[in-house]
Amino acid sequence: MSDSPWYEQLFTRRMLICVFTGFSSGLPLYLLLNLVPAWLKTEHIDLKAIGLLSLVQFPYTWKFIWSPIIDRFPILGFGRRRGWMLASQLALIVAIGSLGFFSPQESIWTIAYLAFGVAFFSASQDIVLDAYRREILADNELGLGNAVHVNAYRIAGLVPGSLSLILADHLPWHLVFPITALFMLPGLGLTLVCREPTIGISPRTLREAVVEPFHEFMQRQGVQNALLILAFIFLYKLGDSMATSLATPFYQDIGFTKTEIGLIAKHAGLWPSVIGGLLGGIWMIKLGINRALWVFGLVQLVSILGFYWLAGVGHDRFTLAGVIGFEAFGVGVGTAAFTAFIARTTDPRYTATQFALFTSLAAVPRTFFNASTGWLVESLGWQSFFLLCTVLAIPGMLLLFKVAPWNWSEGEIKKPA
């Protein structure tokens, strides 16, 4: 399998499933990152409050707490994976569709609670989709499979970040959000027609589901290596996450309309994201996950400086398209390698809990650090803010010397050097 051409590995049923898992996983998160902030900005909610609202995303950070339950118990008669997929997707459709029926000026707390619900059900869906994807992919398919997943994940962002913004210029918000919620239906369709994985091993007790994933990880890696891996997962996406946390309000601040953001900013990232995701997966077959983390991480770091440049240029459509296109390419390939690294680090016996632990840690910057971005922008200005984000991206790159050495052969050992 690993010696077959990349196109034979790409056009398989498992890779098609990764398209659906990525789209279903990405849509609710991008709704919270792009559509909700744009909605609140339109309704004259200040940047500090919009930044604080990112705290409702903390389920992405703490999802490892309830992941053992998802690992242990099947529900709804659909099995461990499909049952939880169905429950979380139905809940997301209802929560997303309900948002637009409230006024930000009059019901900001109700909106915060609903946004928290979207984050909770989205994080729960991520737990089970990550586990499902890990269990259907062979080890040598992780790089390409996760690249396809991330690619579809980013394409899903075009719905709340582009289509919904354009609709918002022509339709009331109580129609925009239900229309956006309907795009969860393809994922629901996947859940109904896909098969339950046969290689997943259910923990025998809830205690085993809670304790053993952490014990196994520490024992397999050793305490020092385990802590380095956790630090790397925390830091690798920190700068990029902060730089893009207020992207839509940033575009609005420098003079772009919602329609311009929808048509230019989002669509300029579509083809670079598609090409970057596919090339990232193909290059990972040749480079391996470790070297991909180095190369793609550097591209990702440089892409943050594009926002610095755009902040200086101001309202220029071609500059906006170029910056967003490069950011989409860089972050797309970087996230593909990062997700593949996380998947490789898990043990198949405890996929959901370990995957949730690692991705929860990666979500910490997005949830807590991003809450301060409104204050940072108002204190520093956009250009200084983006320079700070670039500096914060460097420590994660330096940790690659320990957790993913360039010359380490991925066939040698499981533990990093």
Residue pairs with C-beta under 8 A, 6 or more apart in sequence:
1 9
1 138
1 140
1 141
2 140
2 285
6 144
6 281
6 282
6 285
9 15
9 141
9 144
9 285
10 144
10 148
10 278
10 281
10 282
14 136
14 137
14 141
14 145
15 144
15 145
15 148
17 133
17 136
17 190
17 194
18 133
18 137
18 145
18 146
18 148
18 149
18 152
19 148
19 149
19 151
19 152
20 152
20 186
20 187
20 189
20 190
21 129
21 132
21 133
21 149
21 152
21 187
21 190
22 148
22 149
22 150
22 151
22 152
22 153
22 155
22 156
23 152
23 153
23 155
23 156
23 183
23 186
23 187
24 89
24 125
24 129
24 156
24 184
24 186
24 187
24 190
25 122
25 125
25 126
25 129
25 149
25 153
25 156
26 152
26 153
26 154
26 155
26 156
26 157
27 156
27 157
27 159
27 160
27 180
27 183
27 184
28 92
28 96
28 118
28 119
28 121
28 122
28 125
28 184
29 60
29 122
30 156
30 157
30 159
30 160
30 161
31 96
31 118
31 160
31 164
31 180
32 54
32 56
32 57
32 115
32 118
32 119
32 122
33 157
33 161
33 244
33 245
33 247
34 157
34 160
34 161
34 165
34 247
34 248
35 160
35 161
35 164
35 165
35 176
35 180
36 53
36 99
36 111
36 115
37 50
37 53
37 246
37 248
37 249
38 165
38 168
38 248
38 249
38 252
38 258
38 261
39 100
39 104
39 168
39 173
40 49
40 50
40 53
40 104
41 47
41 50
41 248
41 249
41 252
42 168
42 258
43 103
43 104
43 105
44 105
45 104
45 105
45 108
46 374
47 246
47 249
47 374
47 377
47 378
48 374
48 375
48 378
49 108
49 374
50 246
50 249
50 374
51 245
51 246
51 370
51 371
51 372
51 373
51 374
51 375
52 371
52 374
53 112
53 115
54 245
54 366
54 367
54 370
54 371
54 373
55 367
55 368
55 371
56 112
56 115
56 116
56 119
57 119
57 363
57 366
57 367
58 119
58 367
58 368
59 116
59 119
59 120
59 122
59 123
59 124
60 119
60 122
60 123
60 126
60 359
60 360
60 363
60 366
60 367
61 360
61 361
61 363
61 364
61 367
61 368
62 360
63 123
63 124
63 126
63 127
63 356
63 359
63 360
64 353
64 356
64 357
64 360
66 124
66 127
67 127
67 352
67 353
67 355
67 356
67 357
68 203
68 206
68 209
68 210
68 213
68 352
68 353
69 206
69 209
70 80
70 84
70 124
70 127
70 128
70 131
70 352
71 80
71 131
71 202
71 203
71 209
71 213
71 350
71 351
71 352
71 353
72 80
72 202
72 203
72 205
72 206
72 209
73 80
74 80
74 83
75 83
75 84
75 87
76 83
76 86
76 87
77 83
78 85
78 86
78 191
78 196
79 196
80 128
80 196
80 200
80 202
81 128
81 131
81 132
81 135
81 196
81 197
81 200
82 191
82 194
82 196
84 124
84 125
84 127
84 128
85 125
85 128
85 129
85 132
85 187
85 190
85 191
86 188
86 191
86 192
87 124
88 121
88 122
88 124
88 125
88 128
89 125
89 184
89 187
89 188
89 191
90 188
91 117
91 121
92 118
92 121
92 122
92 125
92 181
92 184
93 181
93 182
93 184
93 185
93 188
94 181
95 114
95 117
95 118
95 121
96 118
96 177
96 178
96 180
96 181
96 184
97 177
97 178
97 180
97 181
98 114
98 177
99 111
99 114
99 115
99 118
99 173
99 177
100 172
100 173
100 174
100 175
100 176
100 177
100 178
101 174
101 177
102 110
102 111
102 114
104 111
126 356
126 359
127 352
127 355
127 356
128 352
130 343
130 351
130 352
130 355
130 356
130 359
131 200
131 351
131 352
131 355
132 197
133 145
133 146
133 149
133 343
134 142
134 343
134 346
134 348
134 351
134 355
135 197
135 199
135 200
135 348
135 351
136 197
137 145
137 343
139 344
142 289
142 340
142 343
142 344
143 281
143 284
143 285
143 288
143 289
143 292
143 336
143 337
143 340
144 281
144 282
144 284
144 285
145 281
145 340
146 281
146 336
146 339
146 340
146 343
147 277
147 278
147 280
147 281
147 282
147 284
147 333
147 336
147 340
148 277
148 278
148 281
149 336
149 339
150 277
150 280
150 332
150 335
150 336
150 339
151 273
151 274
151 276
151 277
151 278
151 281
151 332
151 336
152 277
153 335
154 269
154 273
154 277
154 328
154 331
154 332
154 335
155 270
155 273
155 274
156 183
157 266
158 266
158 267
158 270
159 180
159 183
160 180
161 248
161 261
161 262
161 265
161 266
162 261
162 262
162 263
162 265
162 266
162 267
163 180
163 262
164 176
164 177
164 179
164 180
165 248
165 258
165 259
165 261
165 262
165 266
166 258
166 259
166 262
166 263
167 175
167 176
167 179
168 176
168 258
169 257
169 258
169 259
171 179
199 348
200 348
200 351
201 348
201 349
203 209
203 212
203 349
203 350
209 350
209 353
210 353
212 349
212 350
213 347
213 350
213 353
213 354
213 357
214 357
216 347
216 349
216 350
216 354
217 226
217 345
217 347
217 354
217 357
218 226
220 347
220 414
220 415
221 229
221 415
221 416
222 415
225 402
225 403
225 415
225 416
228 399
228 402
228 403
228 416
229 345
229 403
229 416
230 358
230 361
231 399
232 396
232 399
232 400
232 402
232 403
232 404
233 342
233 358
233 361
233 362
234 361
234 362
234 364
234 365
234 396
235 395
235 396
235 399
236 293
236 297
236 338
236 362
236 396
236 397
236 399
237 334
237 335
237 338
237 362
237 365
237 366
237 396
238 365
238 369
238 392
238 393
238 395
238 396
239 301
239 304
239 389
239 390
239 391
239 392
239 393
239 394
239 396
240 300
240 301
240 303
240 304
240 331
240 334
240 389
240 393
241 365
241 366
241 369
241 370
242 365
242 369
242 370
242 373
242 388
242 389
242 392
243 304
243 307
243 386
243 389
243 390
244 327
244 331
245 366
245 370
245 373
246 370
246 373
246 374
246 377
247 265
247 307
248 261
250 307
250 311
250 377
250 382
251 260
251 261
251 265
251 320
252 258
252 261
253 382
254 310
254 311
254 314
254 315
254 382
255 314
255 315
256 264
256 265
256 315
256 320
260 317
260 320
264 317
264 320
264 321
264 324
265 320
265 321
265 324
266 324
268 320
268 321
268 322
268 324
268 325
268 328
269 324
269 325
269 327
269 328
270 328
271 325
272 325
272 326
272 328
272 329
272 332
273 328
273 329
273 332
275 329
276 328
276 329
276 330
276 332
276 333
277 332
277 333
277 336
279 333
280 292
280 296
280 332
280 333
280 336
280 337
281 336
283 292
283 295
283 333
284 292
284 336
284 337
284 340
287 295
288 409
288 410
289 337
289 340
289 341
289 344
289 404
289 410
290 400
290 404
290 405
290 406
290 408
290 410
291 406
292 333
292 336
292 337
292 340
293 337
293 338
293 341
293 400
293 404
294 397
294 400
294 404
294 406
296 330
296 333
296 334
296 336
296 337
297 334
297 337
297 396
297 397
297 400
298 397
299 329
299 330
299 333
299 334
300 330
300 331
300 333
300 334
300 393
301 390
301 393
301 394
301 397
302 326
302 330
303 326
303 327
303 329
303 330
303 331
304 327
304 386
304 389
304 390
304 393
305 386
305 390
306 322
306 323
306 326
306 327
307 323
307 327
307 382
307 386
307 389
308 383
308 386
308 387
308 390
309 319
309 323
310 316
310 319
310 320
310 323
311 381
311 382
311 383
311 386
312 383
313 319
338 362
341 404
342 355
342 358
342 359
342 362
343 355
344 410
345 354
345 358
346 354
346 355
346 358
347 354
373 385
376 385
376 388
377 385
380 388
400 406
402 416
402 417
403 416
404 416
405 416
405 417
408 416
408 417
